[in-house]
Amino acid sequence: MQLRGLGATLVAAAILGIVNAIIRPLLVLLTLPLNILTLGLFTFVINALMLLLTSAVVPGFVIRGFGSAILGAIVLSIISFVLTHLIR
């Protein structure tokens, strides 16, 4: 994963937030049977796809390959989990 500058970072964060708010819920709903079958692990694949979509839209935000996207999705999930529990 590469970020080129503060501007690209802020734009990538904003676009990822919009993508997660609009497209991700639709994908989760459409893949619900597969998500249930994998006990929720398919959510990492959906999150990786959202990262790849953001990388395709934002210049200066580069993710090379699906493996890097999966790793990024796992890291984002861990950070989100920790922050959620710290805020409570």
Distance bins in CASP14 RR format, pairs under 12 A and 6 or more apart:
PFRMAT RR
TARGET T0000
AUTHOR 0000-0000-0000
RMODE 2
METHOD distances of the structure
MODEL  1
1 8 0 0 0 0 0 1 0 0 0 0 0
1 9 0 0 0 0 0 1 0 0 0 0 0
1 12 0 0 0 0 1 0 0 0 0 0 0
1 48 0 0 0 0 0 1 0 0 0 0 0
1 51 0 0 0 0 1 0 0 0 0 0 0
1 52 0 0 0 0 0 1 0 0 0 0 0
1 54 0 0 0 0 0 1 0 0 0 0 0
1 55 0 0 0 0 1 0 0 0 0 0 0
1 58 0 0 0 0 0 1 0 0 0 0 0
1 60 0 0 0 0 0 1 0 0 0 0 0
1 61 1 0 0 1 0 0 0 0 0 0 0
1 62 1 0 0 1 0 0 0 0 0 0 0
1 63 1 0 1 0 0 0 0 0 0 0 0
1 64 1 0 0 1 0 0 0 0 0 0 0
1 65 0 0 0 0 1 0 0 0 0 0 0
1 67 0 0 0 0 0 1 0 0 0 0 0
1 68 1 0 1 0 0 0 0 0 0 0 0
1 69 0 0 0 0 1 0 0 0 0 0 0
1 70 0 0 0 0 0 1 0 0 0 0 0
1 71 0 0 0 0 1 0 0 0 0 0 0
1 72 1 0 0 1 0 0 0 0 0 0 0
1 73 0 0 0 0 0 1 0 0 0 0 0
1 75 0 0 0 0 1 0 0 0 0 0 0
1 76 0 0 0 0 0 1 0 0 0 0 0
2 8 0 0 0 0 1 0 0 0 0 0 0
2 9 0 0 0 0 0 1 0 0 0 0 0
2 12 0 0 0 0 0 1 0 0 0 0 0
2 55 0 0 0 0 1 0 0 0 0 0 0
2 58 0 0 0 0 0 1 0 0 0 0 0
2 59 0 0 0 0 0 1 0 0 0 0 0
2 60 1 0 0 1 0 0 0 0 0 0 0
2 61 1 0 0 1 0 0 0 0 0 0 0
2 62 1 0 1 0 0 0 0 0 0 0 0
2 63 0 0 0 0 1 0 0 0 0 0 0
2 64 1 0 0 1 0 0 0 0 0 0 0
2 65 0 0 0 0 0 1 0 0 0 0 0
2 68 0 0 0 0 1 0 0 0 0 0 0
3 9 1 0 1 0 0 0 0 0 0 0 0
3 10 0 0 0 0 1 0 0 0 0 0 0
3 11 0 0 0 0 1 0 0 0 0 0 0
3 12 1 0 0 1 0 0 0 0 0 0 0
3 13 0 0 0 0 1 0 0 0 0 0 0
3 16 0 0 0 0 0 1 0 0 0 0 0
3 54 0 0 0 0 0 1 0 0 0 0 0
3 55 0 0 0 0 0 1 0 0 0 0 0
3 58 0 0 0 0 1 0 0 0 0 0 0
3 59 0 0 0 0 0 1 0 0 0 0 0
3 60 1 0 0 1 0 0 0 0 0 0 0
3 61 1 0 1 0 0 0 0 0 0 0 0
3 62 0 0 0 0 1 0 0 0 0 0 0
3 63 0 0 0 0 0 1 0 0 0 0 0
4 10 0 0 0 0 0 1 0 0 0 0 0
4 11 0 0 0 0 0 1 0 0 0 0 0
4 12 0 0 0 0 0 1 0 0 0 0 0
4 55 0 0 0 0 0 1 0 0 0 0 0
4 58 0 0 0 0 1 0 0 0 0 0 0
4 59 0 0 0 0 1 0 0 0 0 0 0
4 60 1 0 1 0 0 0 0 0 0 0 0
4 61 1 0 0 1 0 0 0 0 0 0 0
4 62 1 0 0 1 0 0 0 0 0 0 0
5 11 0 0 0 0 1 0 0 0 0 0 0
5 12 0 0 0 0 1 0 0 0 0 0 0
5 58 0 0 0 0 0 1 0 0 0 0 0
5 59 0 0 0 0 0 1 0 0 0 0 0
5 60 1 0 0 1 0 0 0 0 0 0 0
5 61 0 0 0 0 1 0 0 0 0 0 0
5 62 0 0 0 0 0 1 0 0 0 0 0
6 12 0 0 0 0 0 1 0 0 0 0 0
6 13 0 0 0 0 0 1 0 0 0 0 0
6 60 0 0 0 0 0 1 0 0 0 0 0
6 61 0 0 0 0 0 1 0 0 0 0 0
7 13 0 0 0 0 1 0 0 0 0 0 0
7 14 0 0 0 0 1 0 0 0 0 0 0
7 15 0 0 0 0 0 1 0 0 0 0 0
7 58 0 0 0 0 1 0 0 0 0 0 0
7 59 0 0 0 0 0 1 0 0 0 0 0
7 60 0 0 0 0 1 0 0 0 0 0 0
7 61 0 0 0 0 1 0 0 0 0 0 0
8 14 0 0 0 0 0 1 0 0 0 0 0
8 15 0 0 0 0 0 1 0 0 0 0 0
8 16 0 0 0 0 0 1 0 0 0 0 0
8 54 0 0 0 0 0 1 0 0 0 0 0
8 55 0 0 0 0 0 1 0 0 0 0 0
8 57 0 0 0 0 0 1 0 0 0 0 0
8 58 1 0 0 1 0 0 0 0 0 0 0
8 59 1 0 0 1 0 0 0 0 0 0 0
8 60 1 0 1 0 0 0 0 0 0 0 0
8 61 1 0 1 0 0 0 0 0 0 0 0
8 62 0 0 0 0 1 0 0 0 0 0 0
9 15 0 0 0 0 0 1 0 0 0 0 0
9 16 0 0 0 0 0 1 0 0 0 0 0
9 54 0 0 0 0 0 1 0 0 0 0 0
9 58 0 0 0 0 1 0 0 0 0 0 0
9 60 0 0 0 0 1 0 0 0 0 0 0
9 61 1 0 0 1 0 0 0 0 0 0 0
10 16 0 0 0 0 0 1 0 0 0 0 0
10 17 0 0 0 0 0 1 0 0 0 0 0
10 58 0 0 0 0 1 0 0 0 0 0 0
10 60 0 0 0 0 0 1 0 0 0 0 0
10 61 0 0 0 0 0 1 0 0 0 0 0
11 17 0 0 0 0 0 1 0 0 0 0 0
11 18 0 0 0 0 0 1 0 0 0 0 0
11 54 0 0 0 0 1 0 0 0 0 0 0
11 55 0 0 0 0 0 1 0 0 0 0 0
11 57 0 0 0 0 1 0 0 0 0 0 0
11 58 1 0 1 0 0 0 0 0 0 0 0
11 59 0 0 0 0 1 0 0 0 0 0 0
11 60 0 0 0 0 1 0 0 0 0 0 0
11 61 1 0 0 1 0 0 0 0 0 0 0
12 18 0 0 0 0 0 1 0 0 0 0 0
12 19 0 0 0 0 0 1 0 0 0 0 0
12 50 0 0 0 0 0 1 0 0 0 0 0
12 51 0 0 0 0 1 0 0 0 0 0 0
12 53 0 0 0 0 0 1 0 0 0 0 0
12 54 1 0 1 0 0 0 0 0 0 0 0
12 55 1 0 0 1 0 0 0 0 0 0 0
12 56 0 0 0 0 0 1 0 0 0 0 0
12 57 0 0 0 0 1 0 0 0 0 0 0
12 58 1 0 1 0 0 0 0 0 0 0 0
12 59 0 0 0 0 1 0 0 0 0 0 0
12 60 1 0 0 1 0 0 0 0 0 0 0
12 61 1 0 1 0 0 0 0 0 0 0 0
12 62 0 0 0 0 1 0 0 0 0 0 0
12 63 0 0 0 0 1 0 0 0 0 0 0
12 76 0 0 0 0 0 1 0 0 0 0 0
13 19 0 0 0 0 0 1 0 0 0 0 0
13 20 0 0 0 0 0 1 0 0 0 0 0
13 51 0 0 0 0 0 1 0 0 0 0 0
13 54 0 0 0 0 1 0 0 0 0 0 0
13 58 0 0 0 0 1 0 0 0 0 0 0
13 61 0 0 0 0 1 0 0 0 0 0 0
13 76 0 0 0 0 0 1 0 0 0 0 0
14 20 0 0 0 0 0 1 0 0 0 0 0
14 21 0 0 0 0 0 1 0 0 0 0 0
14 54 0 0 0 0 1 0 0 0 0 0 0
14 57 0 0 0 0 0 1 0 0 0 0 0
14 58 0 0 0 0 1 0 0 0 0 0 0
14 61 0 0 0 0 0 1 0 0 0 0 0
15 21 0 0 0 0 0 1 0 0 0 0 0
15 22 0 0 0 0 0 1 0 0 0 0 0
15 23 0 0 0 0 0 1 0 0 0 0 0
15 50 0 0 0 0 1 0 0 0 0 0 0
15 51 0 0 0 0 0 1 0 0 0 0 0
15 53 0 0 0 0 1 0 0 0 0 0 0
15 54 1 0 1 0 0 0 0 0 0 0 0
15 55 0 0 0 0 1 0 0 0 0 0 0
15 56 0 0 0 0 0 1 0 0 0 0 0
15 57 1 0 1 0 0 0 0 0 0 0 0
15 58 1 0 1 0 0 0 0 0 0 0 0
15 59 0 0 0 0 0 1 0 0 0 0 0
15 60 0 0 0 0 0 1 0 0 0 0 0
15 61 0 0 0 0 1 0 0 0 0 0 0
16 22 0 0 0 0 0 1 0 0 0 0 0
16 23 0 0 0 0 0 1 0 0 0 0 0
16 24 0 0 0 0 1 0 0 0 0 0 0
16 47 0 0 0 0 1 0 0 0 0 0 0
16 48 0 0 0 0 0 1 0 0 0 0 0
16 49 0 0 0 0 0 1 0 0 0 0 0
16 50 1 0 0 1 0 0 0 0 0 0 0
16 51 1 0 0 1 0 0 0 0 0 0 0
16 52 0 0 0 0 0 1 0 0 0 0 0
16 53 0 0 0 0 1 0 0 0 0 0 0
16 54 1 0 1 0 0 0 0 0 0 0 0
16 55 0 0 0 0 1 0 0 0 0 0 0
16 56 0 0 0 0 0 1 0 0 0 0 0
16 57 0 0 0 0 1 0 0 0 0 0 0
16 58 0 0 0 0 1 0 0 0 0 0 0
16 61 0 0 0 0 1 0 0 0 0 0 0
16 63 0 0 0 0 0 1 0 0 0 0 0
16 69 0 0 0 0 0 1 0 0 0 0 0
16 72 0 0 0 0 0 1 0 0 0 0 0
16 73 0 0 0 0 0 1 0 0 0 0 0
16 76 0 0 0 0 1 0 0 0 0 0 0
16 80 0 0 0 0 0 1 0 0 0 0 0
17 23 0 0 0 0 0 1 0 0 0 0 0
17 24 0 0 0 0 1 0 0 0 0 0 0
17 47 0 0 0 0 0 1 0 0 0 0 0
17 50 0 0 0 0 1 0 0 0 0 0 0
17 51 0 0 0 0 0 1 0 0 0 0 0
17 53 0 0 0 0 0 1 0 0 0 0 0
17 54 0 0 0 0 1 0 0 0 0 0 0
17 57 0 0 0 0 0 1 0 0 0 0 0
17 58 0 0 0 0 0 1 0 0 0 0 0
17 76 0 0 0 0 0 1 0 0 0 0 0
17 80 0 0 0 0 0 1 0 0 0 0 0
18 24 0 0 0 0 0 1 0 0 0 0 0
18 50 0 0 0 0 0 1 0 0 0 0 0
18 53 0 0 0 0 0 1 0 0 0 0 0
18 54 0 0 0 0 1 0 0 0 0 0 0
18 57 0 0 0 0 1 0 0 0 0 0 0
18 58 0 0 0 0 0 1 0 0 0 0 0
19 25 0 0 0 0 0 1 0 0 0 0 0
19 26 0 0 0 0 0 1 0 0 0 0 0
19 27 0 0 0 0 0 1 0 0 0 0 0
19 46 0 0 0 0 0 1 0 0 0 0 0
19 47 0 0 0 0 0 1 0 0 0 0 0
19 49 0 0 0 0 1 0 0 0 0 0 0
19 50 1 0 1 0 0 0 0 0 0 0 0
19 51 0 0 0 0 1 0 0 0 0 0 0
19 52 0 0 0 0 0 1 0 0 0 0 0
19 53 1 0 1 0 0 0 0 0 0 0 0
19 54 1 0 1 0 0 0 0 0 0 0 0
19 55 0 0 0 0 0 1 0 0 0 0 0
19 56 0 0 0 0 0 1 0 0 0 0 0
19 57 0 0 0 0 1 0 0 0 0 0 0
19 58 0 0 0 0 0 1 0 0 0 0 0
20 26 0 0 0 0 0 1 0 0 0 0 0
20 27 0 0 0 0 0 1 0 0 0 0 0
20 28 0 0 0 0 0 1 0 0 0 0 0
20 43 0 0 0 0 0 1 0 0 0 0 0
20 46 0 0 0 0 1 0 0 0 0 0 0
20 47 0 0 0 0 1 0 0 0 0 0 0
20 49 0 0 0 0 0 1 0 0 0 0 0
20 50 1 0 1 0 0 0 0 0 0 0 0
20 51 0 0 0 0 1 0 0 0 0 0 0
20 53 0 0 0 0 0 1 0 0 0 0 0
20 54 0 0 0 0 1 0 0 0 0 0 0
20 73 0 0 0 0 0 1 0 0 0 0 0
20 76 0 0 0 0 1 0 0 0 0 0 0
20 77 0 0 0 0 0 1 0 0 0 0 0
20 80 0 0 0 0 0 1 0 0 0 0 0
21 50 0 0 0 0 0 1 0 0 0 0 0
22 28 0 0 0 0 0 1 0 0 0 0 0
22 50 0 0 0 0 0 1 0 0 0 0 0
22 53 0 0 0 0 0 1 0 0 0 0 0
23 29 0 0 0 0 0 1 0 0 0 0 0
23 30 0 0 0 0 0 1 0 0 0 0 0
23 46 0 0 0 0 1 0 0 0 0 0 0
23 47 0 0 0 0 0 1 0 0 0 0 0
23 49 0 0 0 0 1 0 0 0 0 0 0
23 50 1 0 0 1 0 0 0 0 0 0 0
23 51 0 0 0 0 0 1 0 0 0 0 0
23 52 0 0 0 0 0 1 0 0 0 0 0
23 53 1 0 0 1 0 0 0 0 0 0 0
23 54 0 0 0 0 0 1 0 0 0 0 0
23 57 0 0 0 0 0 1 0 0 0 0 0
24 30 0 0 0 0 0 1 0 0 0 0 0
24 31 0 0 0 0 0 1 0 0 0 0 0
24 43 0 0 0 0 1 0 0 0 0 0 0
24 45 0 0 0 0 0 1 0 0 0 0 0
24 46 1 0 0 1 0 0 0 0 0 0 0
24 47 1 0 0 1 0 0 0 0 0 0 0
24 48 0 0 0 0 0 1 0 0 0 0 0
24 49 0 0 0 0 1 0 0 0 0 0 0
24 50 1 0 1 0 0 0 0 0 0 0 0
24 51 0 0 0 0 0 1 0 0 0 0 0
24 53 0 0 0 0 1 0 0 0 0 0 0
24 54 0 0 0 0 0 1 0 0 0 0 0
24 73 0 0 0 0 0 1 0 0 0 0 0
24 76 0 0 0 0 0 1 0 0 0 0 0
25 31 0 0 0 0 0 1 0 0 0 0 0
25 32 0 0 0 0 0 1 0 0 0 0 0
25 43 0 0 0 0 0 1 0 0 0 0 0
25 46 0 0 0 0 1 0 0 0 0 0 0
25 50 0 0 0 0 0 1 0 0 0 0 0
26 32 0 0 0 0 0 1 0 0 0 0 0
26 46 0 0 0 0 0 1 0 0 0 0 0
26 49 0 0 0 0 0 1 0 0 0 0 0
26 50 0 0 0 0 0 1 0 0 0 0 0
27 34 0 0 0 0 0 1 0 0 0 0 0
27 35 0 0 0 0 1 0 0 0 0 0 0
27 42 0 0 0 0 1 0 0 0 0 0 0
27 43 0 0 0 0 1 0 0 0 0 0 0
27 45 0 0 0 0 1 0 0 0 0 0 0
27 46 1 0 1 0 0 0 0 0 0 0 0
27 47 0 0 0 0 1 0 0 0 0 0 0
27 48 0 0 0 0 0 1 0 0 0 0 0
27 49 1 0 0 1 0 0 0 0 0 0 0
27 50 0 0 0 0 1 0 0 0 0 0 0
27 53 0 0 0 0 0 1 0 0 0 0 0
28 34 0 0 0 0 0 1 0 0 0 0 0
28 35 1 0 0 1 0 0 0 0 0 0 0
28 36 0 0 0 0 0 1 0 0 0 0 0
28 40 0 0 0 0 1 0 0 0 0 0 0
28 42 0 0 0 0 1 0 0 0 0 0 0
28 43 1 0 0 1 0 0 0 0 0 0 0
28 44 0 0 0 0 0 1 0 0 0 0 0
28 45 0 0 0 0 0 1 0 0 0 0 0
28 46 1 0 0 1 0 0 0 0 0 0 0
28 47 0 0 0 0 1 0 0 0 0 0 0
28 49 0 0 0 0 0 1 0 0 0 0 0
28 50 0 0 0 0 0 1 0 0 0 0 0
29 35 0 0 0 0 1 0 0 0 0 0 0
29 36 0 0 0 0 0 1 0 0 0 0 0
29 46 0 0 0 0 0 1 0 0 0 0 0
30 42 0 0 0 0 0 1 0 0 0 0 0
30 46 0 0 0 0 1 0 0 0 0 0 0
30 49 0 0 0 0 0 1 0 0 0 0 0
31 37 0 0 0 0 1 0 0 0 0 0 0
31 38 0 0 0 0 1 0 0 0 0 0 0
31 40 0 0 0 0 1 0 0 0 0 0 0
31 41 0 0 0 0 0 1 0 0 0 0 0
31 42 1 0 0 1 0 0 0 0 0 0 0
31 43 0 0 0 0 1 0 0 0 0 0 0
31 44 0 0 0 0 0 1 0 0 0 0 0
31 45 0 0 0 0 1 0 0 0 0 0 0
31 46 1 0 0 1 0 0 0 0 0 0 0
31 47 0 0 0 0 0 1 0 0 0 0 0
31 49 0 0 0 0 0 1 0 0 0 0 0
32 38 0 0 0 0 0 1 0 0 0 0 0
32 40 0 0 0 0 1 0 0 0 0 0 0
32 42 0 0 0 0 1 0 0 0 0 0 0
32 43 0 0 0 0 0 1 0 0 0 0 0
32 46 0 0 0 0 0 1 0 0 0 0 0
33 40 0 0 0 0 0 1 0 0 0 0 0
33 42 0 0 0 0 1 0 0 0 0 0 0
34 40 0 0 0 0 1 0 0 0 0 0 0
34 41 0 0 0 0 1 0 0 0 0 0 0
34 42 1 0 1 0 0 0 0 0 0 0 0
34 43 0 0 0 0 0 1 0 0 0 0 0
34 45 0 0 0 0 1 0 0 0 0 0 0
34 46 0 0 0 0 1 0 0 0 0 0 0
35 41 0 0 0 0 1 0 0 0 0 0 0
35 42 1 0 1 0 0 0 0 0 0 0 0
35 43 1 0 0 1 0 0 0 0 0 0 0
35 44 0 0 0 0 0 1 0 0 0 0 0
35 45 0 0 0 0 1 0 0 0 0 0 0
35 46 0 0 0 0 1 0 0 0 0 0 0
35 47 0 0 0 0 0 1 0 0 0 0 0
36 42 0 0 0 0 1 0 0 0 0 0 0
36 43 0 0 0 0 0 1 0 0 0 0 0
38 44 0 0 0 0 1 0 0 0 0 0 0
38 45 0 0 0 0 1 0 0 0 0 0 0
38 46 0 0 0 0 0 1 0 0 0 0 0
40 46 0 0 0 0 1 0 0 0 0 0 0
40 47 0 0 0 0 0 1 0 0 0 0 0
40 77 0 0 0 0 0 1 0 0 0 0 0
41 47 0 0 0 0 0 1 0 0 0 0 0
41 48 0 0 0 0 0 1 0 0 0 0 0
41 70 0 0 0 0 0 1 0 0 0 0 0
41 73 0 0 0 0 0 1 0 0 0 0 0
41 74 0 0 0 0 0 1 0 0 0 0 0
41 77 0 0 0 0 0 1 0 0 0 0 0
42 48 0 0 0 0 0 1 0 0 0 0 0
42 49 0 0 0 0 0 1 0 0 0 0 0
42 70 0 0 0 0 0 1 0 0 0 0 0
42 73 0 0 0 0 0 1 0 0 0 0 0
43 49 0 0 0 0 0 1 0 0 0 0 0
43 50 0 0 0 0 0 1 0 0 0 0 0
43 70 0 0 0 0 0 1 0 0 0 0 0
43 73 0 0 0 0 1 0 0 0 0 0 0
43 74 0 0 0 0 0 1 0 0 0 0 0
43 76 0 0 0 0 0 1 0 0 0 0 0
43 77 0 0 0 0 1 0 0 0 0 0 0
43 80 0 0 0 0 0 1 0 0 0 0 0
44 50 0 0 0 0 0 1 0 0 0 0 0
44 51 0 0 0 0 0 1 0 0 0 0 0
44 66 0 0 0 0 0 1 0 0 0 0 0
44 67 0 0 0 0 0 1 0 0 0 0 0
44 69 0 0 0 0 1 0 0 0 0 0 0
44 70 1 0 0 1 0 0 0 0 0 0 0
44 71 0 0 0 0 1 0 0 0 0 0 0
44 72 0 0 0 0 1 0 0 0 0 0 0
44 73 1 0 1 0 0 0 0 0 0 0 0
44 74 1 0 0 1 0 0 0 0 0 0 0
44 75 0 0 0 0 0 1 0 0 0 0 0
44 76 0 0 0 0 1 0 0 0 0 0 0
44 77 1 0 0 1 0 0 0 0 0 0 0
44 78 0 0 0 0 0 1 0 0 0 0 0
45 51 0 0 0 0 0 1 0 0 0 0 0
45 52 0 0 0 0 0 1 0 0 0 0 0
45 66 0 0 0 0 1 0 0 0 0 0 0
45 67 0 0 0 0 0 1 0 0 0 0 0
45 69 0 0 0 0 1 0 0 0 0 0 0
45 70 1 0 0 1 0 0 0 0 0 0 0
45 72 0 0 0 0 0 1 0 0 0 0 0
45 73 1 0 0 1 0 0 0 0 0 0 0
45 74 0 0 0 0 0 1 0 0 0 0 0
45 77 0 0 0 0 0 1 0 0 0 0 0
46 52 0 0 0 0 0 1 0 0 0 0 0
46 53 0 0 0 0 0 1 0 0 0 0 0
46 69 0 0 0 0 0 1 0 0 0 0 0
46 70 0 0 0 0 0 1 0 0 0 0 0
46 73 0 0 0 0 1 0 0 0 0 0 0
46 76 0 0 0 0 0 1 0 0 0 0 0
46 77 0 0 0 0 0 1 0 0 0 0 0
47 53 0 0 0 0 0 1 0 0 0 0 0
47 54 0 0 0 0 0 1 0 0 0 0 0
47 63 0 0 0 0 0 1 0 0 0 0 0
47 66 0 0 0 0 0 1 0 0 0 0 0
47 69 0 0 0 0 1 0 0 0 0 0 0
47 70 0 0 0 0 1 0 0 0 0 0 0
47 71 0 0 0 0 0 1 0 0 0 0 0
47 72 0 0 0 0 1 0 0 0 0 0 0
47 73 1 1 0 0 0 0 0 0 0 0 0
47 74 0 0 0 0 1 0 0 0 0 0 0
47 75 0 0 0 0 0 1 0 0 0 0 0
47 76 1 0 0 1 0 0 0 0 0 0 0
47 77 1 0 0 1 0 0 0 0 0 0 0
47 78 0 0 0 0 0 1 0 0 0 0 0
47 79 0 0 0 0 0 1 0 0 0 0 0
47 80 0 0 0 0 1 0 0 0 0 0 0
48 54 0 0 0 0 0 1 0 0 0 0 0
48 55 0 0 0 0 0 1 0 0 0 0 0
48 63 0 0 0 0 1 0 0 0 0 0 0
48 65 0 0 0 0 1 0 0 0 0 0 0
48 66 1 0 0 1 0 0 0 0 0 0 0
48 67 1 0 0 1 0 0 0 0 0 0 0
48 68 0 0 0 0 1 0 0 0 0 0 0
48 69 1 1 0 0 0 0 0 0 0 0 0
48 70 1 0 1 0 0 0 0 0 0 0 0
48 71 0 0 0 0 1 0 0 0 0 0 0
48 72 1 0 0 1 0 0 0 0 0 0 0
48 73 1 0 1 0 0 0 0 0 0 0 0
48 74 0 0 0 0 1 0 0 0 0 0 0
48 75 0 0 0 0 0 1 0 0 0 0 0
48 76 0 0 0 0 1 0 0 0 0 0 0
48 77 0 0 0 0 0 1 0 0 0 0 0
49 55 0 0 0 0 0 1 0 0 0 0 0
49 56 0 0 0 0 0 1 0 0 0 0 0
49 63 0 0 0 0 0 1 0 0 0 0 0
49 65 0 0 0 0 0 1 0 0 0 0 0
49 66 0 0 0 0 1 0 0 0 0 0 0
49 67 0 0 0 0 0 1 0 0 0 0 0
49 69 1 0 0 1 0 0 0 0 0 0 0
49 70 0 0 0 0 1 0 0 0 0 0 0
49 72 0 0 0 0 0 1 0 0 0 0 0
49 73 0 0 0 0 1 0 0 0 0 0 0
50 56 0 0 0 0 0 1 0 0 0 0 0
50 57 0 0 0 0 0 1 0 0 0 0 0
50 63 0 0 0 0 0 1 0 0 0 0 0
50 69 0 0 0 0 1 0 0 0 0 0 0
50 70 0 0 0 0 0 1 0 0 0 0 0
50 72 0 0 0 0 0 1 0 0 0 0 0
50 73 1 0 0 1 0 0 0 0 0 0 0
50 76 0 0 0 0 1 0 0 0 0 0 0
50 77 0 0 0 0 0 1 0 0 0 0 0
51 57 0 0 0 0 0 1 0 0 0 0 0
51 58 0 0 0 0 0 1 0 0 0 0 0
51 61 0 0 0 0 1 0 0 0 0 0 0
51 62 0 0 0 0 0 1 0 0 0 0 0
51 63 1 0 1 0 0 0 0 0 0 0 0
51 64 0 0 0 0 0 1 0 0 0 0 0
51 65 0 0 0 0 0 1 0 0 0 0 0
51 66 0 0 0 0 1 0 0 0 0 0 0
51 67 0 0 0 0 0 1 0 0 0 0 0
51 68 0 0 0 0 1 0 0 0 0 0 0
51 69 1 0 1 0 0 0 0 0 0 0 0
51 70 0 0 0 0 1 0 0 0 0 0 0
51 71 0 0 0 0 1 0 0 0 0 0 0
51 72 1 0 0 1 0 0 0 0 0 0 0
51 73 1 0 0 1 0 0 0 0 0 0 0
51 74 0 0 0 0 0 1 0 0 0 0 0
51 75 0 0 0 0 0 1 0 0 0 0 0
51 76 1 0 0 1 0 0 0 0 0 0 0
51 77 0 0 0 0 0 1 0 0 0 0 0
52 58 0 0 0 0 0 1 0 0 0 0 0
52 61 0 0 0 0 0 1 0 0 0 0 0
52 62 0 0 0 0 0 1 0 0 0 0 0
52 63 1 0 1 0 0 0 0 0 0 0 0
52 64 0 0 0 0 0 1 0 0 0 0 0
52 65 1 0 0 1 0 0 0 0 0 0 0
52 66 1 0 0 1 0 0 0 0 0 0 0
52 67 0 0 0 0 1 0 0 0 0 0 0
52 68 0 0 0 0 1 0 0 0 0 0 0
52 69 1 0 1 0 0 0 0 0 0 0 0
52 70 0 0 0 0 1 0 0 0 0 0 0
52 72 0 0 0 0 0 1 0 0 0 0 0
52 73 0 0 0 0 1 0 0 0 0 0 0
53 61 0 0 0 0 0 1 0 0 0 0 0
53 63 0 0 0 0 1 0 0 0 0 0 0
53 69 0 0 0 0 1 0 0 0 0 0 0
53 73 0 0 0 0 0 1 0 0 0 0 0
54 60 0 0 0 0 0 1 0 0 0 0 0
54 61 1 0 0 1 0 0 0 0 0 0 0
54 62 0 0 0 0 0 1 0 0 0 0 0
54 63 0 0 0 0 1 0 0 0 0 0 0
54 69 0 0 0 0 1 0 0 0 0 0 0
54 72 0 0 0 0 0 1 0 0 0 0 0
54 73 0 0 0 0 0 1 0 0 0 0 0
54 76 0 0 0 0 0 1 0 0 0 0 0
55 61 1 0 1 0 0 0 0 0 0 0 0
55 62 1 0 0 1 0 0 0 0 0 0 0
55 63 1 0 1 0 0 0 0 0 0 0 0
55 64 0 0 0 0 1 0 0 0 0 0 0
55 65 0 0 0 0 1 0 0 0 0 0 0
55 66 0 0 0 0 0 1 0 0 0 0 0
55 68 0 0 0 0 1 0 0 0 0 0 0
55 69 1 0 0 1 0 0 0 0 0 0 0
55 72 0 0 0 0 0 1 0 0 0 0 0
56 62 0 0 0 0 1 0 0 0 0 0 0
56 63 0 0 0 0 1 0 0 0 0 0 0
56 65 0 0 0 0 0 1 0 0 0 0 0
56 69 0 0 0 0 0 1 0 0 0 0 0
57 63 0 0 0 0 0 1 0 0 0 0 0
61 69 0 0 0 0 0 1 0 0 0 0 0
62 68 0 0 0 0 1 0 0 0 0 0 0
62 69 0 0 0 0 0 1 0 0 0 0 0
63 69 1 0 1 0 0 0 0 0 0 0 0
63 70 0 0 0 0 0 1 0 0 0 0 0
63 71 0 0 0 0 1 0 0 0 0 0 0
63 72 1 0 0 1 0 0 0 0 0 0 0
63 73 0 0 0 0 0 1 0 0 0 0 0
63 76 0 0 0 0 0 1 0 0 0 0 0
64 71 0 0 0 0 0 1 0 0 0 0 0
64 72 0 0 0 0 0 1 0 0 0 0 0
65 71 0 0 0 0 1 0 0 0 0 0 0
65 72 0 0 0 0 0 1 0 0 0 0 0
66 72 0 0 0 0 0 1 0 0 0 0 0
66 73 0 0 0 0 0 1 0 0 0 0 0
67 73 0 0 0 0 1 0 0 0 0 0 0
67 74 0 0 0 0 0 1 0 0 0 0 0
68 74 0 0 0 0 0 1 0 0 0 0 0
68 75 0 0 0 0 0 1 0 0 0 0 0
69 75 0 0 0 0 0 1 0 0 0 0 0
69 76 0 0 0 0 0 1 0 0 0 0 0
70 76 0 0 0 0 0 1 0 0 0 0 0
70 77 0 0 0 0 0 1 0 0 0 0 0
71 77 0 0 0 0 0 1 0 0 0 0 0
71 78 0 0 0 0 0 1 0 0 0 0 0
72 78 0 0 0 0 1 0 0 0 0 0 0
72 79 0 0 0 0 1 0 0 0 0 0 0
72 80 0 0 0 0 0 1 0 0 0 0 0
73 79 0 0 0 0 0 1 0 0 0 0 0
73 80 0 0 0 0 0 1 0 0 0 0 0
74 80 0 0 0 0 0 1 0 0 0 0 0
74 81 0 0 0 0 0 1 0 0 0 0 0
75 81 0 0 0 0 0 1 0 0 0 0 0
75 82 0 0 0 0 0 1 0 0 0 0 0
76 82 0 0 0 0 0 1 0 0 0 0 0
76 83 0 0 0 0 0 1 0 0 0 0 0
77 83 0 0 0 0 0 1 0 0 0 0 0
77 84 0 0 0 0 0 1 0 0 0 0 0
78 84 0 0 0 0 0 1 0 0 0 0 0
78 85 0 0 0 0 0 1 0 0 0 0 0
79 85 0 0 0 0 0 1 0 0 0 0 0
79 86 0 0 0 0 0 1 0 0 0 0 0
80 86 0 0 0 0 0 1 0 0 0 0 0
80 87 0 0 0 0 0 1 0 0 0 0 0
81 87 0 0 0 0 0 1 0 0 0 0 0
81 88 0 0 0 0 0 1 0 0 0 0 0
82 88 0 0 0 0 0 1 0 0 0 0 0
END
